[in-house]
């Protein structure tokens, strides 16, 4: 069966039809999905009643699965977490700031897979910001100032013991494991080249993980970081994704930022997530 790719018509994203993810995929199907993923950055599969085994299997077609360093895994599923929120939850929305997953690691994961299990009737959209488009349209003067710059990434603002998800964070539905490991940092170029598409993109975001710039005074660095942040998440770069039950969304952390949104107070929400590290060869 031929795989059909239907673009969202927004800044990024495409729906993939003509494939049943509950069954083993052929090498040709995986290649076609990978091609669409590289082109559209975010790919969406509707009406896929996946088990956790299926989710792990589908994710593993594209690379090795990674273990979340700061969120406790589902029991018996070390490579999977449940992104959930109970109907009466009052703690802050998880991951409601722009970020690329785990950019604080030396070798960040290239892909994330999120599957809708219980979807509220309102709210809970996920926003994606196309960083290939953002860098392509970046003003020349801003591009000159970030060209060759190396950003310093750290999880300390979120996952250290004093961070926003630290010792004072209380949630009825998700267990965050705050750690001094979050105080460590890694560096990545502001502008990276995608190893498959060859296209440039802005990597990472200030509000989540970028805390400085190598060889630059902190005040000057933060001024530039925040200017980039304001540019890279403008409306013309953003696709707002609306969830459905049994929907799988896969995004490329090298080419998009993402953030969660609220607006579903009084309703339960649950999604299961895997994260893909090392890419498998085509």
SVG drawing of the C-alpha trace seen along z (x, -y; Angstrom):
<svg xmlns="http://www.w3.org/2000/svg" viewBox="-15 -44 51 51">
<polyline fill="none" stroke="black" stroke-width="0.4" points="0.0,0.0 1.3,-3.4 2.0,-5.9 0.3,-9.2 1.8,-12.4 -0.6,-15.3 1.0,-18.5 -0.9,-20.5 -0.6,-23.7 1.0,-25.3 4.6,-26.2 5.5,-22.5 3.9,-19.1 2.2,-16.4 -0.3,-13.6 0.8,-10.2 -1.9,-7.9 -1.8,-4.4 0.1,-2.6 -1.0,-0.4 1.5,-0.9 0.0,2.0 1.7,4.3 5.4,4.8 6.6,2.2 8.6,3.0 12.0,1.3 10.3,-0.6 7.7,-1.9 10.2,-3.0 12.2,-4.8 9.1,-6.6 8.2,-7.7 11.8,-8.9 11.7,-10.9 8.5,-12.6 9.8,-13.2 12.9,-14.9 10.9,-17.1 8.0,-18.1 9.8,-17.9 6.6,-16.7 4.6,-13.7 1.2,-12.7 -0.6,-9.3 -4.3,-9.1 -6.4,-6.2 -3.5,-3.9 -4.6,-1.9 -1.1,-1.2 -0.1,0.9 3.0,-0.1 4.8,2.7 3.8,1.2 5.0,-2.2 8.4,-0.9 8.6,1.1 7.6,-1.8 10.1,-4.1 12.9,-1.5 12.6,-1.5 14.3,-4.9 16.9,-4.6 17.8,-3.4 15.5,-4.3 16.7,-6.5 15.9,-6.7 14.6,-10.0 17.2,-11.3 14.8,-13.2 11.3,-11.7 10.4,-8.3 9.6,-5.7 6.4,-3.6 6.7,-0.5 8.3,2.2 9.0,-0.3 12.3,-1.9 12.3,-3.7 8.8,-5.2 7.2,-7.8 3.6,-8.8 2.9,-12.5 -0.3,-12.7 -2.3,-15.1 -5.3,-14.2 -8.6,-16.2 -8.1,-17.9 -4.4,-18.6 -3.2,-22.1 0.5,-21.8 2.1,-23.7 1.6,-22.2 4.5,-19.9 6.8,-21.1 4.9,-24.3 8.0,-26.3 9.7,-26.1 12.4,-23.5 14.2,-20.8 14.2,-17.6 17.3,-17.0 19.4,-19.6 21.5,-19.7 23.0,-16.3 26.3,-15.9 24.4,-13.8 20.8,-14.9 18.0,-12.7 17.0,-13.4 13.4,-12.3 10.5,-12.1 7.3,-10.0 4.2,-10.9 1.0,-8.8 -2.5,-10.0 -4.2,-7.7 -6.7,-9.9 -7.4,-13.2 -9.5,-16.0 -12.3,-17.5 -10.7,-21.0 -7.2,-22.3 -3.9,-20.4 -2.6,-21.4 1.1,-21.0 2.9,-23.9 5.8,-23.3 8.1,-26.0 9.9,-25.3 13.5,-26.2 14.6,-25.6 12.1,-28.3 13.2,-30.5 16.9,-30.5 16.1,-30.8 14.1,-34.0 16.3,-35.4 17.3,-39.0 20.8,-39.4 22.1,-41.4 20.9,-38.8 22.3,-36.0 25.7,-37.7 25.6,-38.0 24.8,-34.3 27.0,-32.9 29.6,-30.7 28.4,-31.2 28.3,-28.2 25.4,-28.0 25.8,-26.6 22.9,-24.2 22.0,-23.0 19.0,-21.4 19.5,-23.3 16.6,-25.7 14.2,-22.8 15.5,-19.7 18.0,-20.7 16.8,-20.4 16.1,-24.2 14.7,-24.2 11.1,-24.6 10.6,-20.8 12.8,-20.4 12.2,-19.5 9.2,-22.0 7.4,-20.7 4.4,-18.5 2.4,-16.5 -0.3,-13.9 0.4,-12.2 4.1,-12.5 7.2,-11.7 10.1,-14.1 13.5,-13.0 15.4,-16.2 19.1,-15.7 22.5,-17.5 23.2,-16.0 21.1,-18.9 23.8,-21.3 26.1,-20.0 26.3,-21.7 27.0,-20.9 27.6,-23.1 26.1,-23.1 26.3,-25.6 23.4,-28.0 22.9,-27.1 23.3,-23.4 23.1,-21.6 20.7,-18.7 22.7,-15.5 20.1,-14.1 18.4,-17.1 21.4,-19.3 19.3,-22.2 20.3,-24.7 18.2,-25.2 18.4,-27.0 19.0,-24.4 17.5,-24.8 15.8,-27.6 16.7,-30.1 13.8,-29.7 14.3,-26.0 18.0,-25.0 20.3,-27.7 22.0,-29.5 24.9,-31.3 27.2,-31.6 30.9,-30.5 33.4,-33.4 30.8,-36.1 30.0,-38.1 26.8,-36.8 24.8,-40.0 25.6,-40.3 25.1,-36.6 21.6,-36.7 20.6,-39.7 21.5,-37.9 19.9,-34.6 16.6,-36.3 16.6,-38.2 17.0,-34.8 14.3,-33.4 11.8,-36.2 12.6,-35.6 12.4,-31.8 9.0,-31.3 7.0,-33.9 3.6,-33.0 4.7,-32.5 7.0,-29.6 4.4,-27.9 2.1,-24.9 -0.6,-24.3 -1.3,-20.6 -4.7,-19.3 -4.7,-15.9 -7.0,-12.9 -7.1,-9.5 -4.9,-6.9 -2.9,-9.5 0.9,-9.2 3.0,-12.3 6.8,-12.2 9.0,-15.3 12.6,-16.0 14.3,-17.8 17.0,-19.0 14.5,-21.1 11.7,-22.1 11.0,-23.4 7.9,-22.4 5.8,-23.3 2.8,-22.0 -0.3,-24.1 -3.1,-23.9 -6.7,-24.8 -8.1,-21.4 -8.7,-22.0 -11.2,-19.5 -10.3,-16.8 -7.7,-14.0 -5.0,-13.8 -2.5,-11.0 0.1,-10.4 2.9,-7.9 6.3,-9.1 9.5,-7.5 12.6,-9.3 15.0,-8.2 18.7,-8.7 21.2,-7.2 19.8,-7.1 19.7,-3.8 21.2,-3.7 18.8,-3.7"/>
</svg>
